[in-house]
Amino acid sequence: MIRQQRNHRLNELYLILEGEIGYSRKLLETLNRETEILVARDISALERFTAEKVELINQLKSVAEQRETLLTELDGEPLKTDDQAAALWQDLISLAAHCQEKNHINGSIIETGYRQSQQALDILQGTARKPELYDHAGQTTRSGKSSTLARA
């Protein structure tokens, strides 16, 4: 009876891990599409995919909580002693690392785009940071005048 209950809980763990892997794959696909959208600077599509990404993250959190609860009940043992559970766990860890890497890349794209937009805006407003130059003594100094390209 106890063995049968343990097998049932183990099967439940397999299903949870497989579900978590499925959501992680969908998240990675979403992050890949997000990269394409960021490069194309398609703001409306970005808003759509941001909502999709948030939904997937919420689903992942829910499944992860179920997994944690079940693993606590099983004293975490299956990840150490059961080959199928360990293999699923390694797949999940690998997918999570890919998602984290892709999310970091997307964050860098966003940051670069923001800086470029801010620099362009500063130039148009005449508030661009003046480049540092060196004087005859080798000390850094800011360049002289600001030149506004346009005024409204």
Backbone torsions as a table, in degrees:
resi	resn	phi	psi	omega
1	MET	NA	-48.0	-179.4
2	ILE	-64.7	-40.8	178.8
3	ARG	-62.7	-40.5	179.8
4	GLN	-65.0	-40.7	178.0
5	GLN	-65.3	-41.2	178.3
6	ARG	-62.9	-42.0	178.1
7	ASN	-62.4	-39.4	177.4
8	HIS	-61.9	-45.5	180.0
9	ARG	-65.2	-36.4	178.5
10	LEU	-66.1	-43.0	176.3
11	ASN	-62.4	-38.1	176.6
12	GLU	-61.9	-41.0	178.0
13	LEU	-63.2	-43.5	177.7
14	TYR	-56.9	-46.5	-179.0
15	LEU	-63.3	-41.3	179.6
16	ILE	-64.8	-46.6	179.6
17	LEU	-62.4	-41.5	177.9
18	GLU	-62.9	-38.9	176.8
19	GLY	-65.2	-41.8	179.2
20	GLU	-64.8	-38.8	176.4
21	ILE	-63.9	-42.1	178.3
22	GLY	-60.8	-46.7	177.4
23	TYR	-63.7	-36.8	179.2
24	SER	-66.2	-38.9	176.8
25	ARG	-64.0	-42.9	177.6
26	LYS	-62.7	-39.5	178.5
27	LEU	-64.2	-42.4	178.6
28	LEU	-62.8	-41.2	176.2
29	GLU	-61.3	-42.5	179.2
30	THR	-64.0	-41.7	178.9
31	LEU	-65.5	-36.9	176.4
32	ASN	-64.9	-42.7	176.5
33	ARG	-65.1	-37.8	179.0
34	GLU	-61.2	-38.7	177.2
35	THR	-59.2	-47.4	179.5
36	GLU	-59.9	-42.1	-179.2
37	ILE	-67.2	-40.8	178.9
38	LEU	-63.5	-42.1	178.9
39	VAL	-64.4	-38.1	179.1
40	ALA	-79.3	-12.1	-177.9
41	ARG	56.8	43.8	178.8
42	ASP	-92.8	91.5	-172.6
43	ILE	-63.1	-42.2	-177.8
44	SER	-65.2	-40.8	177.7
45	ALA	-67.4	-35.3	179.1
46	LEU	-62.0	-41.9	178.4
47	GLU	-61.5	-41.5	178.9
48	ARG	-62.5	-47.7	-177.6
49	PHE	-72.1	-27.2	175.6
50	THR	-64.8	-42.8	177.3
51	ALA	-63.3	-40.5	178.8
52	GLU	-64.8	-41.5	179.7
53	LYS	-63.5	-43.2	178.9
54	VAL	-61.9	-41.4	178.7
55	GLU	-63.1	-44.3	178.5
56	LEU	-63.4	-39.9	178.4
57	ILE	-63.6	-40.6	177.2
58	ASN	-63.7	-40.3	177.5
59	GLN	-65.0	-41.6	177.7
60	LEU	-61.7	-41.2	178.6
61	LYS	-61.1	-42.9	-179.0
62	SER	-62.9	-46.8	-179.8
63	VAL	-67.1	-37.5	178.7
64	ALA	-63.3	-38.0	177.0
65	GLU	-63.7	-40.9	177.3
66	GLN	-62.2	-43.4	179.3
67	ARG	-61.9	-46.2	-179.3
68	GLU	-61.3	-41.6	178.7
69	THR	-62.1	-46.8	-178.9
70	LEU	-65.7	-43.0	179.3
71	LEU	-64.4	-34.5	176.5
72	THR	-64.2	-42.8	178.2
73	GLU	-63.5	-32.1	-178.9
74	LEU	-96.2	10.7	-179.2
75	ASP	58.1	26.4	177.5
76	GLY	67.4	2.6	-173.6
77	GLU	-59.7	-42.6	-174.8
78	PRO	-57.6	-31.9	-179.0
79	LEU	-68.9	-19.2	179.7
80	LYS	-99.1	-32.0	-169.9
81	THR	-112.5	-16.7	-176.7
82	ASP	-106.9	119.7	-175.5
83	ASP	-61.4	-41.8	-178.7
84	GLN	-66.4	-43.9	178.8
85	ALA	-64.3	-41.5	179.7
86	ALA	-64.1	-40.2	179.4
87	ALA	-66.3	-43.2	177.5
88	LEU	-62.7	-40.7	179.3
89	TRP	-62.0	-43.9	179.4
90	GLN	-64.4	-39.0	175.8
91	ASP	-60.7	-43.7	-179.9
92	LEU	-64.2	-43.9	179.1
93	ILE	-61.0	-43.5	179.7
94	SER	-63.1	-46.2	178.2
95	LEU	-62.3	-40.9	178.9
96	ALA	-62.1	-39.3	178.3
97	ALA	-65.1	-41.2	177.6
98	HIS	-63.8	-41.7	178.4
99	CYS	-63.4	-43.5	-179.9
100	GLN	-62.8	-43.0	179.1
101	GLU	-63.0	-45.6	-179.4
102	LYS	-65.8	-38.5	178.3
103	ASN	-65.0	-37.9	176.8
104	HIS	-64.1	-42.7	177.8
105	ILE	-61.2	-45.7	179.4
106	ASN	-62.3	-39.5	176.3
107	GLY	-61.5	-39.3	177.8
108	SER	-65.6	-39.7	177.9
109	ILE	-63.2	-43.0	178.8
110	ILE	-62.6	-46.2	-179.3
111	GLU	-61.9	-43.0	178.8
112	THR	-63.8	-44.8	178.1
113	GLY	-61.3	-40.1	178.6
114	TYR	-63.2	-47.2	-179.8
115	ARG	-61.2	-42.3	179.6
116	GLN	-64.0	-42.9	178.5
117	SER	-64.3	-41.5	180.0
118	GLN	-65.5	-40.4	178.5
119	GLN	-64.4	-42.6	178.8
120	ALA	-63.4	-42.8	178.5
121	LEU	-63.8	-43.7	177.8
122	ASP	-60.4	-40.5	178.7
123	ILE	-64.2	-45.8	-179.7
124	LEU	-64.4	-32.9	-179.6
125	GLN	-88.3	-5.0	-179.8
126	GLY	74.8	19.7	-179.8
127	THR	-111.3	17.8	-178.9
128	ALA	-62.1	142.2	178.5
129	ARG	-64.2	131.3	-178.9
130	LYS	-76.9	140.0	-179.4
131	PRO	-68.9	149.7	176.9
132	GLU	-81.7	134.5	176.7
133	LEU	-123.1	174.0	178.8
134	TYR	-114.6	138.5	176.9
135	ASP	-89.3	-175.9	-176.5
136	HIS	-62.1	-21.0	-179.6
137	ALA	-94.2	2.0	179.8
138	GLY	83.3	10.2	178.8
139	GLN	-88.6	146.6	179.0
140	THR	-74.8	144.2	178.2
141	THR	-146.8	152.5	177.5
142	ARG	-84.8	149.8	178.2
143	SER	-68.5	163.1	-171.8
144	GLY	-65.4	-97.4	-167.9
145	LYS	-85.9	154.1	172.6
146	SER	-92.8	142.6	176.7
147	SER	-126.0	112.8	179.3
148	THR	-79.1	132.6	-179.9
149	LEU	-80.8	-30.3	-177.5
150	ALA	-155.2	152.7	175.2
151	ARG	-133.7	142.5	179.2
152	ALA	-98.2	NA	NA
